[in-house]
Amino acid sequence: MVREYRLNSIVMMKKPHPCGTNEWTITRVGADIKIKCNACGRTIMLPRIDFNKKLKKVLTY
């Protein structure tokens, strides 16, 4: 399955962040994906393969 996302897309991950939300904004796209939590502002960087496994759906493209 090909996932359609790009810079500034809002995505929903399978597991929620400890702050309580599971909505994230993509801030960097490449070999690694950098995402920012929409509730608390924390940023994390994941390898693309791990990001695709943990992605539930794309809310805004």
C-alpha distances in whole Angstrom, upper triangle without the diagonal:
4,6,10,13,16,19,21,18,19,16,17,16,16,20,23,25,28,30,28,25,21,21,21,21,19,22,21,18,18,18,19,18,21,21,24,25,26,29,30,29,28,26,24,22,19,17,14,12,14,14,10,11,14,12,12,12,13,17,18,16
4,6,10,13,16,18,15,17,15,16,16,17,21,23,24,28,29,28,25,21,20,19,19,17,20,18,15,15,16,17,15,19,19,22,23,24,27,29,28,27,24,22,20,18,16,12,12,14,13,9,12,14,12,13,12,12,15,16,14
4,6,10,13,15,12,13,11,12,13,15,18,20,21,25,26,24,21,18,16,15,15,13,16,16,13,14,15,15,13,16,15,18,20,20,24,25,24,23,21,19,18,15,15,11,11,13,10,7,10,12,9,10,9,8,12,12,11
4,7,11,12,9,11,10,13,14,17,20,21,22,26,26,25,21,18,16,15,14,12,15,14,12,14,15,15,13,16,15,18,19,20,23,25,23,23,21,20,18,17,16,13,14,15,13,10,14,14,11,12,9,8,11,10,7
4,7,9,6,8,8,11,13,16,19,19,20,24,24,23,19,16,14,12,10,8,11,11,9,12,14,13,11,12,12,14,16,16,20,22,20,20,17,17,16,15,15,12,14,15,11,10,14,14,11,12,10,7,9,8,6
4,6,6,9,10,14,15,18,21,21,21,25,24,24,21,18,15,12,10,7,9,9,7,10,13,12,10,11,11,14,16,16,20,21,19,19,16,16,15,15,15,12,15,16,13,13,16,16,13,15,13,10,12,10,7
4,6,9,11,14,16,20,21,21,20,24,23,23,20,18,15,12,8,5,6,6,6,10,13,12,10,10,10,11,14,14,18,19,16,17,14,15,14,15,15,13,17,17,14,15,18,17,15,17,15,12,13,11,9
4,6,9,13,15,19,20,19,19,22,21,21,17,16,12,9,6,5,6,8,10,13,16,15,11,10,9,10,12,11,15,17,14,15,13,15,15,16,17,16,19,19,15,16,19,18,15,17,14,11,11,9,8
4,6,10,12,16,18,17,18,21,20,20,16,14,10,8,6,6,8,10,10,14,17,15,12,11,10,11,12,12,15,17,15,16,15,15,15,16,17,15,17,17,14,14,17,15,12,13,11,7,7,5,5
4,7,10,14,15,14,15,18,17,16,12,10,7,6,5,7,10,12,13,16,19,16,13,12,9,9,10,9,12,15,13,15,14,14,15,16,18,16,18,17,13,14,16,14,11,11,9,6,5,5,7
4,6,10,12,12,13,17,16,15,11,8,6,5,6,8,11,13,13,16,18,15,12,12,9,10,10,10,13,15,14,15,14,14,14,14,16,14,15,14,11,11,13,10,7,8,6,4,5,7,9
4,7,9,9,11,14,14,12,9,6,5,6,9,11,14,16,16,19,20,17,14,14,11,12,10,10,13,15,15,15,15,14,15,15,17,15,16,14,11,11,12,9,6,6,5,6,7,10,12
4,6,7,9,12,13,12,9,5,7,8,11,12,15,16,16,18,19,16,13,13,11,12,10,12,14,15,15,14,14,13,14,12,14,13,14,11,9,9,9,6,5,5,7,9,10,13,15
4,7,10,13,14,12,11,7,10,11,14,15,19,20,19,21,21,18,16,16,14,15,14,15,16,18,18,17,17,15,16,14,16,15,15,12,10,11,9,6,6,5,9,11,13,16,18
4,7,9,11,10,9,6,10,11,15,16,19,20,21,22,22,19,17,16,14,14,12,14,14,16,17,15,15,14,16,14,17,17,16,13,12,13,11,8,9,9,12,14,15,18,20
4,6,8,6,5,4,8,10,14,16,18,20,21,23,23,20,17,16,13,13,10,11,11,12,14,13,14,13,16,15,18,19,19,15,14,16,14,11,11,11,13,15,15,18,20
4,5,6,6,6,9,9,13,15,17,19,20,23,23,19,16,15,12,11,8,10,9,9,11,9,11,11,14,14,18,19,19,16,14,17,16,12,13,14,15,17,17,19,21
4,5,8,9,12,13,16,18,20,22,24,26,26,22,20,18,15,13,10,12,10,10,12,11,13,13,16,17,20,22,22,19,17,20,19,15,17,17,19,20,20,23,25
4,6,9,11,12,15,18,19,22,24,26,27,23,20,18,15,12,9,10,7,7,10,10,13,14,17,19,22,23,24,21,19,22,21,17,18,18,19,20,19,21,24
4,7,9,12,15,18,20,23,24,27,28,24,21,19,16,14,10,10,8,9,12,12,15,16,19,20,23,23,24,21,19,21,20,16,16,16,17,18,17,20,23
4,6,8,12,15,17,20,22,24,25,22,19,17,13,11,8,8,7,9,11,12,13,14,17,18,21,21,22,19,17,18,18,14,14,13,14,15,14,16,19
4,7,10,13,16,18,19,22,22,19,16,15,11,11,8,8,9,11,12,12,13,13,15,15,18,18,19,16,13,15,15,11,10,10,11,12,11,14,16
4,7,10,13,16,17,20,21,18,15,13,10,9,6,6,8,11,11,12,12,13,15,15,18,17,19,17,13,15,16,12,10,10,10,9,9,11,13
4,7,9,12,13,17,18,15,11,10,6,5,5,5,8,10,9,10,9,10,12,13,15,15,17,15,12,14,15,12,10,11,11,10,10,11,12
4,6,9,11,15,17,14,10,9,5,5,7,7,10,12,10,11,9,11,12,13,16,15,17,16,13,14,17,14,12,13,12,10,10,9,11
4,6,7,11,13,11,7,6,4,6,9,10,14,15,12,12,10,10,10,11,13,12,15,14,11,13,15,14,12,14,13,10,11,11,10
4,7,10,13,11,8,5,5,7,10,11,15,15,11,12,9,10,10,12,14,13,17,16,13,15,18,17,15,18,17,14,15,14,13
4,7,10,8,6,5,7,10,13,15,18,18,15,14,11,10,9,10,11,11,15,15,12,14,17,17,15,18,18,15,17,16,14
4,7,6,5,7,9,12,16,17,21,21,18,17,13,12,10,10,10,9,12,13,11,12,16,16,14,17,17,15,17,16,14
4,5,6,9,12,15,19,21,24,24,21,19,16,14,11,10,9,8,11,13,11,13,16,17,16,19,19,17,20,19,17
4,7,10,13,17,20,22,25,25,22,20,16,14,10,9,6,6,9,11,11,12,15,16,16,19,20,19,22,21,19
4,7,10,13,16,19,22,21,19,16,13,10,6,6,4,5,9,9,8,11,13,14,14,18,18,17,20,20,18
4,6,10,13,16,19,18,16,14,10,8,6,5,6,6,9,9,7,10,12,12,11,15,15,14,17,16,15
4,7,10,13,16,15,12,11,7,6,4,6,9,9,13,12,9,12,15,13,13,16,16,15,17,16,16
4,7,9,12,12,9,8,6,6,6,8,11,11,14,12,10,12,14,12,11,14,14,13,14,14,14
4,6,9,9,6,6,4,7,9,11,15,15,18,16,13,16,17,15,14,16,16,14,14,15,16
4,6,6,5,5,6,8,11,13,17,17,19,17,14,17,18,14,14,15,15,14,14,15,17
4,6,6,8,10,12,15,17,20,20,22,20,17,19,20,17,15,16,15,14,13,13,16
4,6,8,11,14,17,19,22,23,24,22,19,21,22,18,18,18,18,17,15,16,19
4,6,9,12,16,18,22,23,25,22,19,22,23,19,19,20,20,20,18,19,22
4,6,10,13,16,20,21,23,21,18,21,22,19,18,20,20,19,18,18,20
4,7,10,13,17,18,21,18,16,19,20,17,17,19,20,19,19,20,21
4,7,10,14,15,18,16,13,17,18,15,16,18,19,18,18,19,19
4,7,10,12,15,12,11,14,15,13,14,17,18,18,19,19,20
4,7,9,12,10,9,13,14,13,13,17,18,17,19,20,20
4,6,8,6,6,9,11,10,11,15,16,16,19,20,19
4,6,5,6,9,10,11,12,16,17,17,20,21,20
4,6,5,6,9,10,10,14,15,15,18,19,17
4,5,5,6,9,10,14,15,16,19,21,19
4,5,5,6,9,12,14,16,19,20,20
4,5,5,6,10,11,12,15,17,16
4,6,5,8,10,11,15,16,15
4,6,8,11,13,16,19,18
4,6,9,12,14,17,17
4,6,8,11,13,14
4,7,10,13,14
4,6,9,10
4,6,7
4,7
4
